[in-house]
Amino acid sequence: MKQLEETAGKIRSMEIRGAGRIARAAAAELRDYAMRLSVDDIPVFNEKMKNAAKLLAGTRPTAVSLPNAVRAVMRYGGDTVEEARADVVKLADGFIMNSENAVKRIGEIGARRVRDGDTIMTHCNSSAAISIIAEAHAQGKDINVIATESRPRMQGHLTVKQLDGLGIKTSLIVDSAVRYFMKDVDLVVVGADAVTANGSVINKIGTSQLALAASEARTNVIVAAETYKFSPRTILGELVEIEERDASEVISAEKHAEFQGVSVKNPAFDVTPREYIDLICTEAGAIPPEMAYIIIKDFLGWGIEEMTSTASKWEGLI
Ligand code: RI2
């Protein structure tokens, strides 16, 4: 139990972060938890797995990759604990492998949209977005990247470190300088925590103003998102919950105490409407945002069936 709670805590505190990475971490934890469970009784095994799944899926509310990963593993079957455990391992390893391949494939597909000499703006720290940028660079294209700090957690520092390590020319800017620099930008490439059925993209707070500035400047916006970041629940009319994080990420408790009447708002994500997005680059291909519904049906259809079935074993996990 200790390790399970530790992993859940690391995802919650963002020690493990990034929509794809938390999905892989949750799948790996479910696999390891199943391996550690020393029970002989299949109903007991199932109950413990279900509780572990709920704990992991509830750690961060916005990145749909997380419940999608959990549900993909929780599709396991088996009449005995041995069979069930083997299936959990197979499904978890399969998810992790597909996820890693998807990020690589997105890089290959997305890099085709990057031209030699382009200046790319990116926001926060997205492995999928960086995969596109890194592949374009590896192909010998001469590119410049402008990366935002991404307050309050400063994930932009991770991005510039990674890009610098790859030898890519990179500038770090404050988030509020996005429009100031947009005139120099040829392409915006960002990641996603969730994509809704109508093609809206939920990503790190500030993404929508970057997209708005890009739209004003007639600059294309590419979103890099694996298919498991698409939200089946939105087909049922649900909205994606925007995570509100602690005030201490924005201002120290000490400083905050000086302003008695001031509340701090700290939404971690925002919604970019599909009108501002030219392309969503998935491992299944580069699609217009209007095609999000098809991706959900084709790649997560099993999830919708389970959600709407009264026989679902794992109610509420996706
Ligand atoms: P990849 C991150 O969320 C960022 O919003 C980033 O754009 C998105 O996940 C996708 O990241 P957070 O965990 O899966 O930093 O592409 O809140 O790495």
Residues whose N, C-alpha, C, O or C-beta is under 5 A from the ligand:
A	BS01	RI2	R17 G18 A19 G20 R21 H123 C124 N125 S126 S127 A128 A129 G191 A192 D193 N203 K204 A224
